[in-house]
Amino acid sequence: SFLSMTTDPSAATTADAPPEDLQAYYALIVDSGPIIRQTGLTSLRGKAQSYVTVPSVLEEIRDAKAREHLERLPFDLATREPTAEGMKAVTEFSRQTG
């Protein structure tokens, strides 16, 4: 998967909200693929309040060029460890959606 997106309905009501035809995201979950391929992340700047990944994704970034790309992302990337409850929800959802 490229990115998982979660929306926060209150995000679109702030003074800095994007136009109504664009959806504001509370958080975007960044996977290793776009970082390794060095694609697709620049256009996400300003689309979310936060950008998050998990430690295992950062461990996958071994190539020097990919590491350099990671350091130059146009947004701050926070690292969080998912809870057991969160992992269970994601696993169940992925089973339902294939």
Secondary structure, DSSP 8 states (H G I E B T S, - for coil): --EEEE--GGGGGSTT---TTS--EEEEEE-HHHHHHT-S-GGGTTSEEEEEE-HHHHHH--SHHHHHHHHT-SS-EEE----HHHHHHHHHHHHHH-
